[in-house]
Amino acid sequence: MNNHIKEIEDSLNDIIQKNADAIKGYEKAAENAEQIGLKNYFQVKAKERHIFLNDLRVAAPALKTKTADESTATGAAHRTWMDIKAFFSGDNDEAMLEEAIRGDKAAVEEYNEVLADTHLPVEAAAVIRKQRDWLKDDLQKIKTMEDVR
């Protein structure tokens, strides 16, 4: 198999797996959130990541991408960290939101790394770029809301 194809498949599978982890993290945060607005926010974010996941799989049908049914160890550790931080924090909702923001920032960095691959299929690159930009815009909106508060 061409090394470039294998590297591209691995990169796409990493992003697919990270989105699967994000879905589980947002669902867990929605379960634990006390504020209705934040609970709804986390539910919407989980739905968005489901769409991201589907779009990634459709973008490169010729590549072997994973189904992302299982969680990664890193994702499980991140959700556990969210639980611990929420337990010891005076403001459970704020702690979960901070962790979600940290996770989205890490996702933007990973998307940038994948986009740096010049062998990425055009359609896959367009989907990844769109998702990265969506995450960046969402992070900016959250920052604006925090600044207003």
N, C-alpha and C positions, 0 to 999 in steps of 0.2 A: 504494500500500500504506500502511496505517495506520502512522505513525511509531512508535507504541508497540509494535506487532507486530514491526517491524524491529529495534527496540532489544532486545526480549526475545529474538528469534532470535539477534542478535549476542552477547548476554550468555550464552545457553545454549551457543552455538558456542564461545565463549571457554572456558567451563568444560569442554566436551567435549574441546577441543584440549589444555587443560592436563592433563586426565586421561590422554589419549593420551601426552603427554610424560612424565607420571609413570610410566606403565606401562613405557615404554622405559627410563627412569632406574632404576626398581626392578629391571628385568631385567638391566641392565648392572651394577648394584651386586651383584646375586645372583651374576653371573658372576665378579666380582672379589673377593667376600668370602672371607676365609680361614676364619673361624670358621663351623662348621656351623650353629649357632644363628642367627647373623646372616644367613647365606645363606638359610636357611629363612624368616626374618622378611621379607627382601626379596622372596622368591618369593610369600609370602602377600600382601604389600602390592600386588604387581603383579596378583594375582588379584582382590583387592578392587577395585582401580581398573578392571579389566575389568567388574566388576559395576556399579560406579558409572556407567561409560560407557553400558552397556546400559540401566540404569534411567533415565538422563537422556534417552536417545532415546525411550524408551517413555512417559515422563511427559508429553510434549507432542507427540503424533503429528501434530497439525494444523500445527505449526510446521516450518519448513525447517531441519533440523539437519544438520550435516556428518557425514561418515563417520569423520573423524579418522584417516585412513590415513597422513597425512603429519605429520612433526614440524614444530613451529614453530622459528623461529630462536632464540627464547629458550630453548626446551627443549633444543635441540642445544647451545647455549652453556652451559647449566646442567650437562649431562652432561660436556661438555669440562672445565668447571671442576672437577667431581668427579674426573675423571681426573688433572688437574694437581695438585689438592690431595692426592689419594691418593699420587701419585708423590713429592711433596716431603715428605709427612708420614711420621713414624716409625710411626704406627699407621694403616694404610690403612683398616681396618674402622671405626675410630672416626671418621675423616675422612668416610667415606661416610655413616655414620649421622648425623653432624652436618649434612651437606648435605641428607639426606632429611628431617630435622627442619625445617630451614630452608624447604625446599620445601613441606612440609605446613602450616607456619605461614602461608606466603604463600597457599596454597590456602584456608585458613580465612578470611583477609582478603578474598579475591576472592569467596568464597561469601557473605560478609556484604554485600559491595557489591551483588551480584545480588539478594539477599533484600531489600535496601532498596527495590527497585523495586515499587511498589504495584500495578502492572499485571500482574505475574507471574501466570500461571494457577495456581490453587490446587494442583492435583496436582503441577505442576513445583516450586512453592515447598515443598511437603511433602517431595519427594525431595531437593531441595537442602538443606533444613534438616536432614534425617536424615543426609545425607552430611557436612555441616559438623559436626554433633554427633559423628558417628563419628570424624572426624579430630581434633576437640578432645579426645575421650576417649582416643584413641590417643596423642596428644601428652602427655596427663597421665600415662598409664601409663609412657611412656618416661621422663618426668621422674622419676617415682617410682623406676624401676629405676636411673637414673643416681644418684639420691640415696642409694640403698642401697649402690651400688658404692663 
